Amino acid sequence: MISEGYYYIDKTLLIRDLLAQKSTVTLFTRPRRFGKTLAQSMMRTFFEKEIFPDGTIADNSVYFQGKKIMEAGEEYLEHMGKYPVIFISMKSAKQPIYEMAYGNIIEEIWKVFHGHRYVLESDVITEEYKEIYSSVLKKKADSVTYARAVQFLSECLSIYHNQKTVILFDEYDVLLENAYFNTFYDQMVSFMRSLNNT
């Protein structure tokens, strides 16, 4: 949006509000088409210490130049580019049967593990953890590993960065609504409880 010159309603003070509230968990509810995904993308870009495959660290501050958050004060700006971020969208899990929905969630888990695979090159991550991590990358992990994948990845990232992990789930409501209308709600809720148990 910024590089192509689109219009943008500045919602960056949402970041200030979240930091000021110091909540452990924040839930963004409906209405639909009201910018929840864009807001999470903004938060990811602000908070994430993004590491490229070559080991360099991204400078995402360019996306916030001229925005209200840059005037909010150093106590908020000190959080920019500081944390590992796990962002998972559940949109692709809107499927007619549980097995297809589950398979798409596993694919999203693989993508986020793949994006943070730099942790495997670190000496602070144990060989046991690296084996579990690699099983997800090779798509050979068992159901227990997938059920606690977010917690496990969060632990790995926290160890590597020596910082708490920011976790963003998008389209969770679409996933559960779809499961309800396709009669596999109980199965999906059970899996999501395990996945969100961080």
N, C-alpha and C positions, 0 to 999 in steps of 0.2 A: 504493500500500500504506500509506503513512504518512498521507495525508489521509483515507483511508477507515477507518483503524483496524484493518488486517489484522495478523495475527501475522507477524513477520519475524525470521529467524535472522540475527544480526548477523555478517556476513562482511566488514565494512569493513577489518579488519586485513590482508586480502589486499592492499589498496592499499599499506599500509606495507611489506609483504613485497616487493611488486614494486619499489617505489622503493628499498628497501634492497639488493636484488640488482643493480640497475643493469644489467639485461639489455637488449640491443637488441631481441631477439625473445623472446616467451614463448608456448608452445604449451599450450593447455588441451585435454586429451584426454578420452575417455570415462571414466566411464559416462554413458549417456544419461539425460536427465531429472534431472540432478544439479545444475542451476542455473548452467550455463555462460553462457546468454544473460542471465540475471539478473545474474550477476557482471560481464559486459561492460557491461550497462546501468548498473550501479553505478559502474564505472570511468569510463564516458563522462560521467555526471552529475558525478562528482568532478573530473575533469581539465578538462572543456570550458569554454572561454571562449565561452559561448553568446551570440550576438548576434541580437536580435530584428529583424524587418523595419524597425521604426522607429528602429533604431540603438542602442537601449538594451541593456545587458548584464544577463543573468539572474544572480540571486543564488541559486545552488543549495545554499548552505550549510545552508539550512533542512532539507534532506533528511538531513543528517548530525548534526543536533543530538541529543545523548544517545547517539550511537554511539561505539564504541571508538576509531575513527580520530581523533576530536576530542581524545582523551587521549594520542595517540601522540607529540606534540611538534611544535614549530614547523617543524622541518626537513622534515616531511611535509605539514603544513597549508599551507605556502607554495606547494605545487603545486596547490592547489584553485582551479579556475576560471582556470587560467593558460594552457592550451594549446588550439590548434585540434584538433578531433577529427573523423576520418573513420570512420564506422561503417557497414559494409555487411553485410547479411544475405544469405546465398546460399540461403535456404530456398525462395524462389519459383522457383529454377532447377531444382528437382526435376521434370523434364519427360521425356517419352518419346523425344524426338529432340533432337539437338544444336541445331538452329536455334531451337527453342522455349526451351531452356535458356539459350542465348546471348542471345536477345531479352530474357529476364527479368533477366539480369545487367545488360544495357544499361539497362533501366528502373531498376534499383537505383542504377546509376551516375548516371543523370539525377537521381534524388531527392537524392542527396548533393550533387551540384553545385548543384542548386536551393536546397538548404538553406544553402549558403555563397555565394549569388549577390551578397552585399554586397561581395565583393572587386572586383566590376566597377566600383564607384563610387570606387575608390582610385586615386590618382595613382602609387602605387608599383608597380602592375601595368602592364606595358607594353601597348601597343595590340595587338601581335602575340599576347601571351598572352590578352588579352581576346577577340580574334577566335576563338582556339581554344576558349576557355571558352564563348563564345556558340554555337559550332557544336554543342557537347554539349547546351546548353540547348535549342537548336532541333531537336535530334535529327537533325542533318545531318553529324555527325562521321564521318570515315572509320575503317576498321578499325584502323589504326595508332594513331590518337588514342584509341580505346576501349581498346586493348591496354595503353596506358601512362597511362590516365586517372587511376589512383590516384597514381602518381608525379607526374603533372602537377598534380593538385589539391593534393597535399602541398606541392609547390614554391610554388604560388600562396598557400596558407595560411601557409606559413613566411615568405614575403616580407611578406605583409600584417601578420601578428602579430609578426614578428621572434622567433619561437619555433619549436622543432621541433614536428612534427605527431604526434599519437597516432593510430595506425591500428588499428582493430578489425574483424576479419573473423569473422562468425558463421556457423555451419552449413556450413562448408567441407567437412566430412566427409560430410554428406548429399549435397552436390553431386557429389563424386567417387565415392561409393559408387553413386549413381544412374547416373552416366555409365558406370561399369564394367558394371553389370548391363544397361544398354541399349545397349551396344557402341559408345559414342562416347567412351570414356575417353581415348584418345590425343589426340583433338581438344580435349577439355576441359582436360586437363593442360597441353597446349601453350598454350592461351589463359590459363589461370590462372598459369602461370609468368611470362608477360609482365605480367599484371595485378599480380602480387605483387612484381615486380622494382622495389622502391622503395629 
